[in-house]
Amino acid sequence: MTSIASFPSGKTSAPRLDLPPVPLPRPGRWVAGAFMVLLLTWVGWIVSTNPNFQWPVVGKYLFSREILEGVKLTIALTVSAMSIGVTLGVIAALMRLSDNPLLRGAGTFYVVTFRGTPALVQLIFWFNLAALFPKITLGIPFFGPDWISINANTLITPFVAANLGLGLCEGAYMAEIVRAGILSVDPGQREAGIALGLTRGQLVRRVILPQALRVIVPPTGNQIISMLKLTSLASVISVTELLAAAGLIYTRTYETIPVLIAASVWYLALTSVLTLVQRGIERRLGRSVADSGEAGARSPWKPGSSAAPAG
């Protein structure tokens, strides 16, 4: 039997709650931090002292006219291709979730076809579309007449082919992202919308998609950043985007490494801006969840309590 003679009052002492917390020692964290500092210092010393990087040449080409024109075309191609991809992705996702087997099959065929072939192959295919269809006509199928007939080489310019190849390929990936976001919404939300008399279109626009955005936005931001870098593939079909502009310079001056570094700096700057925008959108979309959580914490009534909320 344990003796309690050391406690005159007959009660055990209560723990002190006013003492500050004592952090646990973590020597591994300090070792890893010191290693990273040494590694970054070593890399910085090599980069700054190696004359083969030719930093003055990098600064000369960083804001050159050709590089800036390539940056503008890269941004324009990213915006247009992503617009096509997001639009097709939403449509294909809704088709895949449709109860109509024909729509569901068509949506699945689109996703499987364009997600299963390389983007470079699709770019080259659309660029050479005139080999299959020398003239592109628009009219009544089978019976005619033809309203519009345009030469394919005139219509499918390198920029249009890049948009078709990148946009259609991106639409297949966006379809799966949008579909996952829609499926993440609680089925009770759909039932509530139907009970309120909303049509299927209203249910999607006003109830499902606003809630699915919290799941859709993060991977969509990653896809935009990926698309920005994927535009470099368009250089193979004579689109003078950032990488192609850099290639035109170093094939003329033979200053390959400095010009590529200048192009890489622009890619890093653009992706950093897109990352900051993505984080801002994610925080804004997450405010509703945080606000609802705080409201629930402040609410005096909780499920299972004896007092019901007024009204």
URPEWO-V465255 format. One record per backbone hydrogen bond with DSSP energy under -1.0 kcal/mol. NH is the residue of the N-H (numbers start at 1). CO is the residue of the C=O. E is the energy in kcal/mol with one decimal. If there is no record, write none. Layout:
nh | co | e
NH | CO | E
NH | CO | E
This chain:
nh | co | e
7 | 4 | -1.6
10 | 7 | -1.6
30 | 26 | -1.2
31 | 27 | -2.2
32 | 28 | -2.6
33 | 29 | -2.5
34 | 30 | -2.4
35 | 31 | -2.2
36 | 32 | -2.3
37 | 33 | -2.2
38 | 34 | -2.3
39 | 35 | -2.6
40 | 36 | -2.8
41 | 37 | -2.3
42 | 38 | -2.3
43 | 39 | -2.5
44 | 40 | -2.7
45 | 41 | -2.1
46 | 42 | -2.1
47 | 43 | -2.6
48 | 44 | -2.2
49 | 45 | -1.7
50 | 46 | -1.7
53 | 50 | -1.3
54 | 51 | -1.1
58 | 54 | -1.9
59 | 55 | -2.5
60 | 56 | -1.5
61 | 57 | -1.8
62 | 58 | -1.4
64 | 61 | -1.4
68 | 64 | -2.5
69 | 65 | -2.3
70 | 66 | -2.0
71 | 67 | -2.2
72 | 68 | -2.2
73 | 69 | -2.2
74 | 70 | -2.2
75 | 71 | -2.4
76 | 72 | -2.5
77 | 73 | -2.5
78 | 74 | -2.2
79 | 75 | -2.4
80 | 76 | -2.4
81 | 77 | -2.5
82 | 78 | -2.2
83 | 79 | -2.0
84 | 80 | -2.1
85 | 81 | -2.6
86 | 82 | -3.0
87 | 83 | -2.1
88 | 84 | -2.6
89 | 85 | -2.3
90 | 86 | -2.4
91 | 87 | -2.0
92 | 88 | -3.0
93 | 89 | -2.3
94 | 90 | -2.2
95 | 91 | -2.1
96 | 92 | -2.3
97 | 93 | -1.4
98 | 95 | -1.1
104 | 100 | -2.5
105 | 101 | -2.4
106 | 102 | -2.4
107 | 103 | -2.5
108 | 104 | -2.1
109 | 105 | -2.5
110 | 106 | -2.2
111 | 107 | -2.1
112 | 108 | -2.7
113 | 109 | -2.4
114 | 110 | -2.4
115 | 111 | -1.9
116 | 112 | -1.1
122 | 118 | -1.8
123 | 119 | -2.3
124 | 120 | -2.2
125 | 121 | -2.3
126 | 122 | -2.5
127 | 123 | -2.1
128 | 124 | -1.5
129 | 126 | -1.3
131 | 128 | -1.7
132 | 129 | -1.5
133 | 129 | -2.6
136 | 150 | -3.0
138 | 148 | -2.6
140 | 145 | -1.6
143 | 141 | -2.4
144 | 140 | -2.0
147 | 138 | -2.5
148 | 138 | -2.0
150 | 136 | -2.5
152 | 134 | -2.7
155 | 151 | -2.0
156 | 152 | -3.2
157 | 155 | -1.6
161 | 157 | -2.9
162 | 158 | -2.2
163 | 159 | -2.0
164 | 160 | -2.5
165 | 161 | -2.8
166 | 162 | -2.5
167 | 163 | -2.3
168 | 164 | -2.1
169 | 165 | -1.5
170 | 166 | -2.5
171 | 167 | -2.1
172 | 168 | -1.1
173 | 169 | -1.1
174 | 170 | -2.7
175 | 171 | -1.8
176 | 172 | -1.1
177 | 173 | -1.7
178 | 174 | -3.0
179 | 175 | -2.3
180 | 176 | -2.2
181 | 177 | -2.0
182 | 178 | -2.5
183 | 179 | -2.3
184 | 180 | -1.0
185 | 182 | -1.3
189 | 186 | -2.0
191 | 187 | -2.0
192 | 188 | -2.2
193 | 189 | -2.2
194 | 190 | -2.5
195 | 191 | -2.2
196 | 192 | -1.5
197 | 194 | -1.4
198 | 193 | -2.2
203 | 199 | -2.7
204 | 200 | -2.1
205 | 201 | -2.6
206 | 202 | -2.9
207 | 203 | -1.4
208 | 203 | -2.4
209 | 204 | -2.6
212 | 208 | -2.4
213 | 209 | -1.3
215 | 212 | -1.2
216 | 212 | -2.1
217 | 213 | -2.9
220 | 216 | -1.8
221 | 217 | -2.7
222 | 218 | -1.7
223 | 219 | -2.0
224 | 220 | -2.2
225 | 221 | -2.0
226 | 222 | -2.4
227 | 223 | -2.6
228 | 224 | -2.2
229 | 225 | -1.4
230 | 226 | -2.2
231 | 227 | -1.5
232 | 229 | -1.4
233 | 230 | -2.0
234 | 231 | -1.6
235 | 232 | -1.4
236 | 233 | -1.9
237 | 234 | -1.4
238 | 235 | -1.2
239 | 234 | -1.8
241 | 239 | -2.1
245 | 241 | -2.8
246 | 242 | -2.2
247 | 243 | -2.4
248 | 244 | -2.2
249 | 245 | -1.4
250 | 246 | -2.5
251 | 247 | -1.8
253 | 249 | -2.4
254 | 250 | -1.8
259 | 255 | -1.6
260 | 256 | -2.4
261 | 257 | -2.3
262 | 258 | -2.1
263 | 259 | -2.1
264 | 260 | -2.4
265 | 261 | -2.3
266 | 262 | -1.5
267 | 263 | -2.1
268 | 264 | -2.7
269 | 265 | -2.3
270 | 266 | -2.5
271 | 267 | -2.5
272 | 268 | -2.0
273 | 269 | -2.0
274 | 270 | -2.2
275 | 271 | -2.1
276 | 272 | -2.1
277 | 273 | -2.2
278 | 274 | -2.4
279 | 275 | -2.3
280 | 276 | -2.1
281 | 277 | -2.3
282 | 278 | -2.4
283 | 279 | -2.4
284 | 280 | -2.1
285 | 281 | -2.5
286 | 282 | -1.9
290 | 286 | -2.2
291 | 287 | -3.2
292 | 288 | -2.1
293 | 289 | -2.0
294 | 290 | -2.3
295 | 291 | -2.4
296 | 292 | -2.1
297 | 293 | -1.8
298 | 294 | -1.9
299 | 295 | -1.2
305 | 302 | -2.2
